[in-house]
Amino acid sequence: MNAPNARFAEHVLAGVRWIAALRSAAQLVSWLATLVVVRWVSPADYGLNAMLEAPLEMSLMLGALGLDSALVQAPRLAPRQLESAFFLILVASLALFVGWFFGGVWLAQWFAEPALEPLCRALSGLFLLVPLRAIPNALMDREMQFKVRAQIELAASLLAAATTLTLALLGFGIWALVAGILLSRTLLTVLMMLAHPWFVWPRPGPDANALLGFGALMVLSSALTLLAGKLASLMAGPQLGAHALGLYAVALQFAWLPIAKAMPVVNPVLFPAFARLGGQTGAAVHYFTRAVELSALLVFPLMLGLAAIAPAFVALVLGPTWQEAAIPLALLSASMPFKLLVSLLKPVLGALGRPRRVVLINLVTVLLIAVAVPLALPHGVNGLALAALVIEPLVLGCALWLAREVMPVTPRALWRALRPALVASTVMVLAVWGWQQRADGLPLPIALSGGVAVGALCYGACLQLAFPEVSARARRLLLGARLP
């Protein structure tokens, strides 16, 4: 590796380490808060939250018009481009604020849930924050200020989690979840403006037109990604009702949790980092396989381990109210390794200037889900989860095929990157199943904690004995050593 690439790698890895270190401090608190909130918020309240998630996240995404990503990817930025981009984001966000404040009745009618209307009005204030956050967020990404961003997100997530937990314990139900969203987004906006002071006048003009093309593709891609993740809930919600949808939403939340914690660490670094690589295909493939290897080592055991202990986890941690979520949790957790690889590939393709490929990947995902959900609905929540386990490998195969020109990762190279995590995770799952057979009759806390301990020990031992070089390389990358 030449000197410029080595320095680039060190800068990227430093960003990953800062984000990982700062966010790791909040992970235990966040996980415990989530577990407590689930026990105090009913499945029906989580169902209402699931009904709001997709429309809200998609609207917030549309408010920025994709210009935040376009500002990061642009080789150069002129002041007039920032002014014009700010104006466009401001107009779009104000329109969405009005739509959410007065249009919540239509969402309530679609799901036949009148309680959604006042929730929509409360959440409409989030759109007034979008223009104030999009510009500093993009500028910080351009300058690769990963440490500062991590500190801001850490503070906002901790305070929001504490607020949600407190209100849930006081019996506020769905309003505890809504308050957490409002506080988190508000704090992010205020802290980003303080950390990266900026001010431009919103000026209409053609200066941002060159950015809109790329931004529109990124919005379309992100909207399709979001739609792919929430389409099952949108389609099934009116038929399943709030209670059943809440079971599916919570199972999906816990299955998705390892990726949800890992990707915010990786994605803010992947996009600006690969955008700097430009057309260096060889370097892009090298760093992508390294990212796959490290992510799989960290996340695969969590996903597959949760699938192995899902019934005991639900019974002990979530409580008897959520017992029906055990099978969906196991099925969804088993599908997540495929989703992780697609989640790593898509921001890389966007950063390398191929957003159309990302759009196609997401479009295929949406089409597969649109076909599968009506077939799965007669089987209820379990059917929806099984459909995900069938769809995700198909999406991964399609994504690798569409990426073959700009990111020519061979099956052999991908297998080399995944093999350590897959082999060690398989040994771990077999050991956990063996423990569960012997632990039958033990108190549930002892059986579950013993299974987790056995799985962790077997995973670490297998990795160290069978793949010592990979294990050592992962430790060096996490602890700050240079790439070979």
N, C-alpha and C positions, 0 to 999 in steps of 0.2 A: 504494500500500500504506500503510495507516494505521500510526501509531506502535507500538501494541501488537503488531500482526502483524510489523512490521519488527524489533522487538526479539526477538520469538519466533523469527523466521527466523535472526537473527544467532546466537542461542543454539544452535539446532539445527545450523547450519552450523559453528559453533565446535566442537561435539561431533564432527561428521563429520571435521573437519580434524585434531582431536587424535587420534582413533582411526586415521585414515589415516596420519598422520605417524609415530605410534609403531609401528604395525604394518608400515609400509613398511620400517623399519629391519631388521625380521626376515625380510622376504620373500626376499631373496637367499639368506640362510643356510638358510631353510626349504626353498626350492626345490632348492638344491644337496644338502642332506641327503636329500631325497626321491629325487633322481636316483641318489645313491650307494646308498641303501638298496635301491632296486629292482634294482640290479645285483648285490647281495649276498644278496637274499632271493628264493627260487625262486617260480615261478608257483604251485606247490602250496601253499607257505606263505601266499601272498597269497590263495589260494582258501580256506584255513582261516580267515583273517582276515575274508574276505567272508561266510563262513557265520556268524561270530560277530556281525558289525556290527549287522544289523537286530534280532535279539533283544535284544542288549545296549542299544542306543540306545532301543528302545521301552520296555524295562524301566526304564531310568533316567528316561525321561519320565513313566512311570506313577508312579514313586516320589514325584514332586512333586505329583501329582494336578491339575496345572494351576493350583495355588494361587499359584505364583510369578507367573504372568501375571495372575491375578485381583487380586493385591495391587498390581500396577502400575496396572491399569486402574481400580481402585476410587476414587471421588471422595474418600472419607475413610476413615481407618483408626483403629480403636479398639484399645487394648492387648489386650483380650480376644480380638479377632479374630486378632491375631498369635499369641497363646497357643494358641488353638484350631486355627489353621492349622498351627502347629508340631507339635502333637500328632498331627494326621491324617497329616502327611508322615512323621513318625517311625514310626508304626505301619505305614504302607504300605511304607516302605523296609526295615524289619526283616523283614517278610514276604517281600519280594523277595530279601533277602540269604539267607534260609533256602532259598528256592526255587532260587536259582542255585547255592548250595553243594551241595545234594543232588540237584538235578534235571538236572545237565549230561548225565547218561546218556541222557536222552530226546532232547536235541539231537544227541548223537553217533549215536543210532540213526536219526534222521530223515535225516541226511546220510551215514550209513554211514561215519563217520570217528571211530574211538575216541579220537583225539588231542584231540578237542574237550572231553572230560570234565574232564581236569585244568586246561585253560584256563578253563573255566567256574568252577571252584572258585577259581582265582586272581583272577578278575575279580569275584567275589561281594563282595569287600571294598569295591568302589566304592559299594555301596548304603548303607554306613554313613556315607558322606560327604554324601549327598543332603540330609538335614535340616539339616546345618550350613551348606550353601552356599545353599539356596533362599531363606532369609529375607534375608540380607545382599544377595544378588543382586537381589532384588525391591526392597529399600529403596534401593539405589544407583540402580536404574533410575527409581524414582519421583522421586528428587532429581536425575536427569539428570547423574549424576557420570561423564560419559563419559571424561574424561581418566584418572581413577583406574582405572576398569575396563580401559581400554586398556593402562595400564601393567602391571596384574596379569596380563592375558592374554598380553601380550608376554613377560613374564618366564617364565611357565609354559610357553608354547609353545617358547621357545628352549631351556630346560633339558630339556624332553621330547624335542625334536628331537635334541639332543646325545646324550642317553641312547640313543635308538633307533639313531642312527647308530653309536655306539660298539659296542653289542651286536651290531648287524648285521655290522660289520666283524670281530667276534670269532667270528662263525659261530653265533649263537644263533637265527637263523631267525625263526619265528613268535613266539618269546618276546621278541625285540627289539621287535616291534610291540606286544605286550601290555604290556611294561614301560613303553613310551612313554605308553600310555593311562593306566596306573595313576599314573605320576608326574605327568602333566599335571593330572589331576583332583584329586589330593591337593594339589598346589601351589596350584591355583585356590582350593580350599576354605580352606586355611590363610591365604593372602594376603588373601582377601576378608574373613575374620573379623578380621584385623589392621587392614585399612584401614577397615572399618566395624564397630567393636565393637558387639555387641548381646547381650542375653541375655533370654529370656523362659522362664517355666516352661511345659512342655507340659501344657495343661489340656484335658481333654475337655469338650465343650459345644457348644451350637448356634450360637455366635457366628460361626463361619466358614461356616455353611450358605448364607448369601447369596452367598458367594464361590464355593461349590462348583459352582453351576449354570454360571457363566461358565467356571470352571476346567475342568469336565468337557467343555464344548464345545471349549475350546482344546486339551485333551489329545486328544480325538477327532480334531480337525483336524490336530494335529501328528503323531498316530499314523498317520493316513491319508497325510499327506505323506511320512513316513518309509517307510511300507509301499509307497507309489508308487515311491519311489526304490530300494527293496530287493526288491520283489516278484519282479522278473525273476530275481534271484539265488536267492531262496528257492525259486521254482518250478523253475528250471533246474538248480540245484546238484546234486540227487540224480542227474540224468541226465547232466549234463556232466562231473561229477567235479571234483576240486580243481584240477587243472592247467588245464583249459579255463575254469573259473570264475575262476581267477586272472588269465588273459588278459583276460577281460571286465572284471573288477574294476579292473585297472590302467588299461585303456583308459578306463573310466568315470571313474576318479580323475583322470586328466590332463585329460580333456575337461571335467570339472566344476571343475577347479582355479581358473579365472578367477572363477567365481561363488563358489566356496568361500572365495576370498580377499576378494572384494568384499562379499558379503552380511554377514559378521560385522562389517564396517565400517558398513554401512548399516542392518541390521536393529535393532541395539540402540538406534539413534536413531529409526528410523521408528516403532516401536510406541509409545514414550512420547510422541513428538512429535505424532503424529496423534491419540493419545488426548486430548491437551490441546486439539485443535482442536474436538472435540465435533461439533456439527452444522453447522459452517461448510463447506458443500458446495463453494462456489466456491474458498475457500482450499485445501481438500483437493485439488481437481482441479489447481489451479495448482502446488502443491508436488509432487504426484505426477508431473505431466508434466516438471517440472524434474528430479526424481529419475531418471525414465526417460531423459531426454536425457543427463544427466551419466553415468549408469551405462553406457548404450550406447556413448558416446564412449570410455569407458575399457576396456570389456570386449569389445565386439563384435570389434575387430581381433585380440584375443588368441584368441578362439574360432575365427573364420573363418580367421585366419592359421595356427593349428594344424591345422585341417582341410586346408589347402592343402599343408602340408609334412609331413604325418603319416608317410609312408613313410620319408623321410630322417631325421626326428626319431627314430623308433623304431630305425632301423638304427644311428645314430650315438650317441644318448644312452642308450637302454635296452639296446641290445646284441642280438646274434643270438638269444638265448633268447626274446626277446619279439617276434620278427618277425611272428608271426601276429596281433599286436594292432594292426597298422598300419591295416587297413581298418576295424575297429571304432572306432578312435580318430578317424579322419576322419569317419565317419558320426555318431558321438556328438557330436563338436565342432560339426558343422553343425546339430545339433538344439538346442544350448545357448542361442542367442539367444531362442528361444521360451520356454525354461524360465526365463531371466533375468526376463522380463517378468512371468511368473506368480509368480515368487519375490518380486518387488517388490510385486505387488498384494495378495497374501494377508495379510502383516502389517498393511497399511493397512486392509483390511476388518476384521480383528480389532480393531484399535485404535479404529475408528469404531463398534464395538459390533455388528458383523455377523458373528460367528463361524460362524453357521449357513451363510452363503454360502461361507465357506472350507471348511467340512466338505463341502458339496456339490461344490465344485471338486475336492477331494481324492478324494471318492467316485467321481466320473466318471473321474478319472485311474486309480484302482485297477481299476475295471471294464474300462477300455480295455486296460490291461496284462494283466489276467487273460484277456481274449479273445485278445490278440495273441501272448502268449508260447507257447502250445501250437502256434499256426500257424508261429511263427518257429523253434521248436526243431529241426525237421528240417534247418534250414540252419545250425545251430551258432551260434557266437559272432557271425558276421557277420549272421545273421538277427535275433538279438536287438538288435543295434545299429541295423539298418534299421528294425525295429519302433519304436524310440524316435524316429527321424526322422519317422515317419508320425504317431505319437501326439502329440508335443509341439505342433504347430500346432493340432490339434483341441482340446487342453486349453486353449490360450490363447484360442481363440474362445469356448469355453464359459465361461471365467473372466470375460472382458469382458462377456458377455451377463448373467451372474449379478450382476455388479457395477454394472450400468447405473443402478440406482436411487440407490444411495448414492455411487457414484463414476462419474458420467455423462461418461466420457471419450469424445468423439466419435472416429470413425475418422480424421477430418481432423486433430484435435489430436494423436492418437497418431502419425500419419504425420509431422507436423511435428517431433515430438520425436525420431523415429527416423531421419528422412531423412538428416541429416548423417552419422551413423555408418554407415548402410547404404550410402550412395553411396561414401563414402571407403573403406569396407571392401571393396566390390566392386572398386573401382579397384586396391586393394592386392592382392587375390587374383589378378586378371588379370595384374598386374605380376609377381607371384611365379611364376605359371605360365609367363609368358614367359621369366623368368630361368632357370627349371628346364630349359626346352628348350635354351637356349644354354649352360647349365652342364653338360650331359651330357658325361661324360668327365673332368670336374674331380674332384680328391679330395673325398670326401664332406664333410669339415669346411669346406672353402672353399665348396662348393656350398650347404651349409645356412646358413652365416653370411652369405653373399652374398644368399641369398634373404630372410633376416630383415632385412638392412640395406635392400635394395630395397623390401621391403614397408613398413617403417617410414617411409622417406623419402617414398614415394608416398602413404601414408595422411596423414602430416602436411601434405604439400604440397597435396593435394586438399582437406583440411579448411580450410586457411588460405586457399586461392584461391577455393573455391566457397562456403564458409560462414564468412566472416571474423567476423561478429557472434557466431555460435555459439561459435566457437573462443575469441574474446575473453571471452565470458561464462563459459565453462568455466574459463578461467584465473583470472578474477576470483573465482569461487566457491571454487576450490581454494586461492587465495592469501589469501583473507580479506576481499575487498571486499563491500560490501553488495548485497543483491538489489535489482534495479530495481523 
